[in-house]
Amino acid sequence: MYQKELLRGSTETLLLAVVAEKPMYGYQLVKEIQRRSNGYFQFKEGTLYPALHRLENAGLIFGAWASATSGQPRRYYSITEAGLRHLSTKSEEWRSFAHAVHSVLQPATG
């Protein structure tokens, strides 16, 4: 239960972080996030595509259709300048949050 709540607040930041490196299509995003998290994050379509649409509607990413080597067209998502700024802000917020949680979890000294 808690994992889903934590993921809900982090999904869009995780997606921005991955597309900041290179354009990717949906299934590719799912696999890359799963790989980087050693299987901890496993997005389903019901989570992925609504998040991508929110990011696109907010102007943080844009999608473009392109033909793949298999011939099946795929929608590749790329980050925008606004998306890069948003990612930077969210990354700093996350680092501060994680540091504070880590500090509380450590045994008190003194």
N, C-alpha and C positions, 0 to 999 in steps of 0.2 A: 504494500500500500504506500509506504513512504517513498519507495523508489519512483513510483509513478508521479507523485507530487513533486519530487525533486526534478524529475525529467521535464515535467510540464513547464517549469520555470526556466529551464535551460535549453530546451529544444532549439529555439530560434538562434541562440548564441552558438550552439554546436554547429548548426547548419551554416551560419555565416563564416565560422572559422574554417570550415572545409572548403566552401566555394571561394574563399579569399585566396586560396592557393591556385586553383584552376577551375574552369567551368566543368560542371558535372551534371549528369541526369539523375533522376530520382533513385533508381536502383543502385547506381554507382555511389550516391551519397550514403545510402543505407549501409552498403557493404564497407565503405571506407570508415564510417563512424564505428561500425561494429568491430572492424579490424583494429582501429586505434584504441578502442576501449577494452580490447581482449574479450569481446562478447558481452560486456556489461550493458551496453546500449544496443537494443534491437528494436528499431523503429518498425512500425506497421504502416501500411498505406493510410490508414485512418488517422495517423498522427503526422506522417510526413507531408502529404499533399496539402492539408489545410495550413500547416505551418509555412510551407513554401508559398502558398497563395497570400497569406498574411504578409510575409516579407516582400513579396512582389507588389502587393497593393500599397505597402508603406514606402515603396521606392528604394528598398534596401538591396534588392536583387532584381535582375531581369532575366526572363526566359526567352530563348530563341529555339525554334525548331531547326533541326539539322538531320541529314541522313547519316545513318551509321553504316559501318561496313557490312552489317547484316541486311541492310536495305530498309530496315524498319526505322521510320523517323523517330527521333527522340528530342525531348525538350531539355536543352542544356541551360543550367542556371549559372549566372555570373554575378559577382558582387558589384555594387555601384560605389561611387565615392561616398555617398551618404551611408551606405552599408559598412564601409571601412571605418568611418567615424563612429558609427553605432557599435561596431564590434570592439573598437578600442575602448570605448566607455564601458561596455558590458564586461569586457575582460578585466579591466581595472576594478570594477565593482566585485566581480567574482573573486579576484585575488584578495581583496580586502575582506570579503566575507569568509573565504576559506581560512585566511590567517586568523581571524577572530574566533572562528569555530575551533581551529586547532589550538589556539591559546587557552580556550575554556576547557578543552578536553585534556590538557596536560595537567599533571598533578600540581597543586599549588606549591610554590616555593616561598618559604619565609613565614 
